Amino acid sequence: GLISLPLLHDVQAAGLTPLALRDVLTKRLSEFMTDPEVSVIVTDVRSFKISVMGEVHRPGRYELKSNTTVLDMIAQAGGFTYFSKKSKIVVLRQNGAKTERIPFDYNKAVEVSGQNFFLQPNDIVLVP
């Protein structure tokens, strides 16, 4: 989200680590004062939920507090069962009123950089 501060107005904080946010705030404040000292302390992290269904050892709904990739989520769900079809995984994602089907091939993801991607709130990972 946004942080509203005197002098700085709105500062984008979403997607930044505490250290990165500190650096942004320090740079912006240096326009108004000499050597500003900034501390960023995260007191609460907004969590979101992801579902993993099908041929994994621990299917279910998971509460996450940080960015998680498809591979990370499969690992959290205990990995694949013997019968899983690793090349036919689908991520279901709500896109407005439509449900988007995003194919995911485990074998390609572990071999090729960029095939793995971050999950979004309420995504459903289906492992046939």
C-alpha positions in Angstrom: 0.0 0.0 0.0 0.9 3.6 0.5 2.4 5.4 3.5 1.4 9.0 4.0 3.9 11.2 5.7 4.3 15.0 6.3 6.5 16.5 3.6 6.6 13.3 1.6 2.9 12.8 0.9 2.2 9.3 -0.4 5.1 6.9 -0.7 4.6 3.5 -2.4 5.5 0.8 0.1 3.9 -2.3 -1.4 6.5 -4.7 -2.9 9.4 -3.2 -1.0 11.5 -4.8 1.7 11.9 -2.8 4.9 15.4 -1.9 3.9 14.4 -0.8 0.4 11.6 1.3 1.9 14.0 2.8 4.4 16.3 3.8 1.5 13.4 5.4 -0.4 12.3 7.4 2.6 15.9 8.5 3.5 16.4 9.7 -0.1 13.1 11.6 -0.2 13.7 13.1 3.3 17.2 14.3 2.4 15.5 16.9 0.2 14.2 18.5 3.4 16.9 17.8 6.0 20.5 16.8 6.4 21.4 13.1 7.0 17.9 11.9 8.0 17.8 8.7 10.0 15.0 6.4 9.1 13.9 3.1 10.7 11.2 0.9 9.2 9.7 -1.7 11.5 7.1 -4.1 10.1 4.5 -4.8 12.8 2.1 -6.8 10.8 2.2 -8.5 7.4 -1.0 -8.9 5.4 -1.5 -12.5 4.7 -3.3 -14.1 1.7 -4.5 -17.6 1.0 -3.6 -20.1 -1.8 -5.2 -23.5 -2.4 -3.4 -26.5 -3.6 -5.5 -29.4 -4.8 -4.9 -32.8 -6.3 -1.9 -35.1 -6.3 0.2 -33.5 -3.6 0.8 -35.0 -0.1 -0.9 -32.2 1.8 -3.6 -30.6 -0.3 -5.4 -27.7 1.3 -5.7 -24.0 1.8 -2.5 -22.2 2.9 -2.1 -18.8 4.5 1.0 -17.0 3.2 2.7 -13.9 4.4 5.2 -13.4 1.6 5.6 -13.8 -2.1 5.5 -17.5 -3.0 6.2 -19.2 -6.3 4.4 -22.2 -7.7 7.4 -24.4 -6.9 7.6 -23.1 -3.3 3.9 -23.8 -2.9 4.1 -27.4 -4.1 7.0 -27.9 -1.7 4.9 -26.5 1.2 2.1 -28.9 0.2 4.5 -31.9 0.7 5.5 -32.4 -2.9 4.0 -34.6 -5.5 2.4 -38.0 -5.0 3.5 -40.9 -7.2 0.5 -40.5 -9.5 0.9 -36.7 -10.2 1.2 -35.4 -13.7 3.9 -32.8 -13.2 3.6 -31.4 -16.8 -0.1 -30.7 -16.6 -0.4 -28.5 -13.5 -2.8 -25.6 -13.8 -3.0 -22.4 -11.7 -6.6 -20.9 -11.6 -6.6 -17.2 -11.1 -9.6 -14.8 -10.8 -9.3 -12.0 -13.3 -12.4 -9.9 -12.7 -15.4 -12.0 -13.5 -13.3 -14.6 -15.5 -11.2 -17.4 -14.2 -7.8 -17.6 -16.0 -6.2 -21.0 -16.5 -2.4 -20.7 -16.4 -0.6 -23.9 -17.4 2.5 -24.8 -15.4 5.0 -27.6 -16.4 7.1 -28.6 -13.4 9.8 -30.2 -15.5 10.3 -27.0 -17.6 10.2 -24.8 -14.5 13.1 -26.6 -12.9 15.1 -26.6 -16.1 14.4 -23.2 -17.6 14.8 -19.9 -15.7 11.6 -17.8 -15.8 9.1 -20.6 -16.0 8.3 -20.4 -12.3 6.1 -17.5 -11.2 4.7 -15.9 -8.1 1.2 -16.8 -7.0 -1.4 -14.2 -6.2 -4.1 -14.1 -3.5 -6.8 -16.8 -3.9 -4.9 -18.6 -6.7 -5.7 -22.4 -6.9 -2.9 -24.8 -7.8 -4.3 -27.9 -9.4 -2.0 -30.9 -9.7 -3.7 -33.7 -11.7 
